[in-house]
Amino acid sequence: MNIFEGQEGNMPFVEVVGADRFDIGRTFDCGQCFRFEKIVCSKHECEYSGVAFGRAVSFASDGDTLRIYNSTREDFERIWRPFLSLDVDYSEIDGDILLHSRGTVMENACAYGQGIRILRQDAFEALISFIISQNNNIPRIKKIIEAICLTCGNKIDIPEEMRPHLSEVSSLCSFPDAHALEQLGEQGLYELKTGFRAKYIYDAVTKISSGELSLVDIGALDSTQECIEALCRVKGVGPKVASCIALFGMARYDAFPIDVWIKRVAEKYFSECEDFSGEMFGKYAGIAQQYLFYYERYLGGE
């Protein structure tokens, strides 16, 4: 990849040429991240904007060229390269997945989902977001998260030139920390339309604020199974939600969330397997899961 810096008025941007196996649309449309929206009237082939790590940013692509608006070269190296997993060799990952699971379905899913990358999101944001995701749909999840950010996140200042690259739904507020959410109390969280999840969010933030739960320590555990078990200490967090947090918030690529889509995949394509699990797909099972989910979601009916 070749990296170039540019400026539009007061707004810096970075251009990445040769972003191999990276597709913005597929990456932000596979249910792993809830604070980015497609810019419908973009001048680029594809553009998504949102907030991550307290920054308002836009990712736009034309062919294999990626432009990151409101980002310096330093921001790219420190935040966006790891966030987008542009430091990971996905050709090697795809090869490893197919080595463990040969067959037409996995080959088709890998080909159709090529360009999806697992985002390295903030672990706390992933924890709260996937608690909210329980028995919920994506539009509603996004509304609840934006309401939480607007209520107790910090307002983000942007240069005027960034405005054409913003979605209409962004609160332009950072994701709040555990202390800010704890201050809302269970009732305050409930009033933000979190429903039965309010008590789970409150349990998570009080455990983190008190030091009873450390996401840094959990992320450093030796095995992903230990990581998942530790996350399940939060009230209302089961293996599926914990696996999502481990995969999307802690880069545990072998975590294998089994939701309704993956259950459908198992019944439809792997019915001969007595024990369908992530072990079938090797150390990158979570990435295989994303390929299978995306394939079934868009081509399953064909």
C-alpha positions as CSV (number, residue, x, y, z in Angstrom):
1,M,0.0,0.0,0.0
2,N,1.1,3.6,-0.7
3,I,0.0,6.3,1.7
4,F,-0.5,10.0,0.7
5,E,-1.6,13.0,2.7
6,G,-3.9,15.8,1.5
7,Q,-5.9,18.7,2.6
8,E,-9.3,20.1,1.7
9,G,-9.5,23.6,3.3
10,N,-9.2,22.8,7.1
11,M,-9.9,19.1,6.7
12,P,-7.0,16.7,6.4
13,F,-7.4,13.4,4.5
14,V,-5.3,10.3,3.8
15,E,-5.3,8.4,0.6
16,V,-4.4,4.7,0.6
17,V,-3.6,3.2,-2.8
18,G,-3.6,-0.5,-3.2
19,A,-5.9,-1.5,-0.3
20,D,-6.1,-5.1,-1.3
21,R,-9.0,-7.3,-0.2
22,F,-10.8,-4.5,1.4
23,D,-14.4,-3.6,0.6
24,I,-16.0,-0.7,2.6
25,G,-19.5,-1.7,1.7
26,R,-19.2,-5.3,2.8
27,T,-17.2,-4.5,5.9
28,F,-19.7,-2.0,7.2
29,D,-22.8,-4.0,6.1
30,C,-22.1,-7.3,7.8
31,G,-23.5,-6.5,11.3
32,Q,-20.3,-6.0,13.2
33,C,-20.4,-2.2,13.7
34,F,-23.4,0.1,14.5
35,R,-22.1,3.7,14.2
36,F,-21.3,3.9,10.5
37,E,-23.8,4.8,7.7
38,K,-23.6,4.8,3.9
39,I,-23.3,8.2,2.3
40,V,-26.0,7.9,-0.4
41,C,-25.0,10.9,-2.5
42,S,-21.2,10.5,-2.3
43,K,-19.0,11.4,-5.2
44,H,-17.1,8.2,-4.6
45,E,-18.0,4.7,-5.6
46,C,-18.7,3.9,-2.0
47,E,-18.5,5.9,1.2
48,Y,-19.4,5.3,4.9
49,S,-19.1,7.8,7.7
50,G,-19.4,7.6,11.5
51,V,-17.7,7.8,14.8
52,A,-15.0,5.6,16.4
53,F,-12.4,6.2,19.1
54,G,-13.9,9.7,19.6
55,R,-13.3,10.8,16.0
56,A,-15.7,11.6,13.3
57,V,-14.4,10.1,10.1
58,S,-15.4,9.0,6.6
59,F,-14.1,6.1,4.6
60,A,-14.5,6.4,0.8
61,S,-13.3,4.1,-1.9
62,D,-12.8,4.1,-5.7
63,G,-11.4,0.8,-6.9
64,D,-8.5,-0.1,-4.7
65,T,-8.0,3.5,-3.5
66,L,-9.3,4.3,-0.1
67,R,-9.7,7.9,1.1
68,I,-10.1,8.7,4.8
69,Y,-11.6,12.1,5.4
70,N,-10.8,14.0,8.6
71,S,-7.6,12.0,9.2
72,T,-3.9,12.8,9.3
73,R,-1.2,10.3,8.5
74,E,-0.5,9.9,12.2
75,D,-4.2,9.2,12.8
76,F,-4.1,6.6,10.1
77,E,-1.1,4.7,11.5
78,R,-2.3,4.9,15.1
79,I,-6.0,4.5,14.7
80,W,-7.4,3.6,11.3
81,R,-4.9,1.1,10.0
82,P,-5.5,-1.2,13.0
83,F,-9.3,-0.3,13.1
84,L,-9.8,-1.4,9.5
85,S,-7.4,-4.4,9.9
86,L,-5.3,-3.1,7.0
87,D,-2.2,-4.6,8.7
88,V,-3.6,-8.1,8.4
89,D,-3.0,-10.4,5.4
90,Y,-6.4,-11.6,4.4
91,S,-5.2,-13.7,1.5
92,E,-3.4,-15.9,4.1
93,I,-6.5,-16.0,6.2
94,D,-8.8,-17.0,3.3
95,G,-6.3,-19.8,2.4
96,D,-6.3,-21.1,6.0
97,I,-10.1,-21.1,6.2
98,L,-10.4,-23.1,2.9
99,L,-7.7,-25.5,4.1
100,H,-9.8,-26.3,7.2
101,S,-13.2,-26.3,5.4
102,R,-13.1,-27.4,1.8
103,G,-16.3,-27.5,-0.2
104,T,-18.4,-25.5,-2.5
105,V,-20.3,-23.5,0.2
106,M,-17.2,-22.2,2.0
107,E,-15.5,-21.5,-1.3
108,N,-18.5,-19.5,-2.6
109,A,-18.9,-17.7,0.7
110,C,-15.2,-16.7,0.7
111,A,-15.4,-15.4,-2.8
112,Y,-18.7,-13.6,-2.2
113,G,-17.5,-12.0,1.1
114,Q,-14.0,-11.1,-0.1
115,G,-13.2,-7.7,1.1
116,I,-14.9,-8.0,4.5
117,R,-12.5,-7.3,7.3
118,I,-13.0,-7.7,11.0
119,L,-12.9,-4.2,12.5
120,R,-10.8,-3.8,15.7
121,Q,-13.3,-1.9,17.7
122,D,-13.1,-0.4,21.2
123,A,-13.7,-3.3,23.6
124,F,-16.1,-1.3,25.9
125,E,-18.1,0.0,22.9
126,A,-18.4,-3.6,21.6
127,L,-19.5,-4.9,25.0
128,I,-22.3,-2.3,25.3
129,S,-23.3,-2.5,21.7
130,F,-23.7,-6.2,21.6
131,I,-25.6,-6.3,24.9
132,I,-28.0,-3.8,23.1
133,S,-28.1,-6.1,20.1
134,Q,-29.9,-8.9,21.9
135,N,-33.3,-9.7,20.4
136,N,-33.0,-6.5,18.4
137,N,-32.8,-5.4,14.8
138,I,-30.0,-3.3,13.4
139,P,-31.9,0.0,12.8
140,R,-33.2,0.0,16.4
141,I,-29.7,-1.0,17.7
142,K,-28.3,2.0,15.9
143,K,-31.0,4.4,17.3
144,I,-30.4,3.3,20.8
145,I,-26.6,3.6,20.6
146,E,-26.9,7.1,19.1
147,A,-29.3,8.1,21.9
148,I,-26.8,6.9,24.5
149,C,-24.0,8.8,22.8
150,L,-26.1,12.0,22.5
151,T,-27.1,11.8,26.1
152,C,-23.7,11.2,27.8
153,G,-21.0,11.2,25.1
154,N,-18.7,14.2,24.3
155,K,-19.5,16.4,21.4
156,I,-17.0,16.1,18.5
157,D,-15.9,19.2,16.6
158,I,-15.4,18.9,12.9
159,P,-14.1,21.2,10.1
160,E,-16.8,22.6,7.9
161,E,-15.4,20.7,4.9
162,M,-16.3,17.4,6.7
163,R,-20.1,18.1,6.6
164,P,-20.7,16.7,3.0
165,H,-19.2,13.4,4.3
166,L,-21.5,13.0,7.3
167,S,-24.6,10.8,7.6
168,E,-27.8,12.4,8.7
169,V,-28.2,10.2,11.7
170,S,-24.9,10.6,13.5
171,S,-25.0,12.4,16.8
172,L,-21.4,13.5,16.3
173,C,-20.8,12.4,19.9
174,S,-18.2,10.0,21.2
175,F,-19.2,6.7,22.8
176,P,-19.5,7.3,26.6
177,D,-17.2,5.6,29.1
178,A,-18.4,3.3,31.9
179,H,-18.6,6.0,34.5
180,A,-20.9,8.2,32.3
181,L,-23.3,5.3,31.7
182,E,-23.2,4.4,35.4
183,Q,-24.3,7.9,36.3
184,L,-27.5,7.4,34.2
185,G,-28.5,4.6,36.5
186,E,-30.6,1.6,35.4
187,Q,-33.7,3.8,35.1
188,G,-31.9,6.4,33.0
189,L,-30.7,3.7,30.7
190,Y,-34.2,2.2,30.4
191,E,-35.6,5.6,29.4
192,L,-33.2,5.5,26.4
193,K,-35.3,2.7,25.0
194,T,-32.9,-0.1,26.0
195,G,-35.7,-2.1,27.5
196,F,-34.8,-5.3,29.4
197,R,-31.2,-4.7,28.4
198,A,-30.9,-1.7,30.8
199,K,-30.2,-3.9,33.8
200,Y,-27.5,-5.8,31.8
201,I,-25.8,-2.5,30.7
202,Y,-25.9,-1.2,34.3
203,D,-24.4,-4.5,35.6
204,A,-21.6,-4.2,33.0
205,V,-20.7,-0.6,33.8
206,T,-20.8,-1.0,37.5
207,K,-18.5,-4.0,37.4
208,I,-16.1,-2.1,35.2
209,S,-16.2,1.1,37.3
210,S,-15.6,-0.9,40.5
211,G,-12.7,-2.7,38.9
212,E,-14.4,-6.1,39.3
213,L,-14.2,-6.5,35.5
214,S,-11.2,-5.4,33.4
215,L,-11.6,-5.7,29.6
216,V,-7.9,-5.2,29.2
217,D,-7.2,-8.2,31.4
218,I,-9.9,-10.3,29.7
219,G,-8.5,-9.4,26.3
220,A,-5.0,-10.6,27.5
221,L,-6.2,-14.0,28.6
222,D,-4.5,-17.0,27.0
223,S,-7.4,-18.6,25.3
224,T,-10.5,-17.3,23.6
225,Q,-12.7,-19.7,25.6
226,E,-11.4,-18.1,28.8
227,C,-12.1,-14.7,27.4
228,I,-15.7,-15.7,26.6
229,E,-16.2,-17.2,30.0
230,A,-15.0,-14.1,31.7
231,L,-17.3,-11.9,29.6
232,C,-20.2,-14.1,30.6
233,R,-19.8,-12.9,34.2
234,V,-21.8,-9.8,33.1
235,K,-25.5,-10.3,33.7
236,G,-27.3,-11.1,30.5
237,V,-24.2,-11.9,28.5
238,G,-24.2,-15.4,27.1
239,P,-21.8,-17.3,24.8
240,K,-23.2,-15.7,21.6
241,V,-22.9,-12.1,22.8
242,A,-19.6,-12.8,24.5
243,S,-18.2,-14.3,21.2
244,C,-19.3,-11.1,19.3
245,I,-17.5,-9.0,21.9
246,A,-14.3,-11.2,21.7
247,L,-14.3,-11.2,17.9
248,F,-15.2,-7.6,17.2
249,G,-13.8,-5.9,20.3
250,M,-10.7,-8.0,21.1
251,A,-9.6,-9.3,17.7
252,R,-10.1,-12.9,18.8
253,Y,-10.5,-14.3,15.3
254,D,-11.3,-17.8,16.5
255,A,-14.4,-16.6,18.3
256,F,-17.5,-18.0,16.5
257,P,-20.8,-16.4,17.3
258,I,-23.7,-18.6,16.5
259,D,-26.8,-16.6,15.8
260,V,-30.0,-17.3,13.8
261,W,-28.2,-16.8,10.5
262,I,-25.4,-19.3,11.4
263,K,-27.9,-21.8,12.7
264,R,-29.6,-21.6,9.4
265,V,-26.2,-22.1,7.6
266,A,-25.5,-25.1,9.8
267,E,-28.9,-26.7,9.0
268,K,-28.7,-25.9,5.3
269,Y,-25.1,-26.6,4.4
270,F,-23.5,-28.6,7.2
271,S,-26.4,-30.9,8.3
272,E,-24.1,-34.0,8.1
273,C,-21.9,-32.5,10.9
274,E,-22.7,-33.9,14.3
275,D,-20.9,-31.1,16.1
276,F,-21.0,-27.8,14.1
277,S,-18.7,-25.4,15.7
278,G,-15.9,-22.9,15.1
279,E,-13.3,-25.6,15.4
280,M,-14.3,-26.8,11.9
281,F,-12.9,-23.5,10.5
282,G,-9.6,-23.2,12.3
283,K,-8.0,-20.2,14.0
284,Y,-9.9,-17.8,11.7
285,A,-13.4,-19.2,12.4
286,G,-14.8,-15.8,13.2
287,I,-13.9,-14.5,9.8
288,A,-15.3,-17.6,8.2
289,Q,-18.5,-16.9,10.2
290,Q,-18.7,-13.4,8.7
291,Y,-18.3,-14.8,5.1
292,L,-21.0,-17.4,5.8
293,F,-23.4,-14.9,7.3
294,Y,-22.9,-12.4,4.4
295,Y,-23.3,-15.2,1.8
296,E,-26.5,-16.6,3.4
297,R,-28.0,-13.1,4.0
298,Y,-27.7,-12.0,0.4
299,L,-27.5,-15.2,-1.7
300,G,-29.2,-17.8,0.5
301,G,-32.4,-17.7,-1.3
302,E,-30.9,-18.3,-4.8
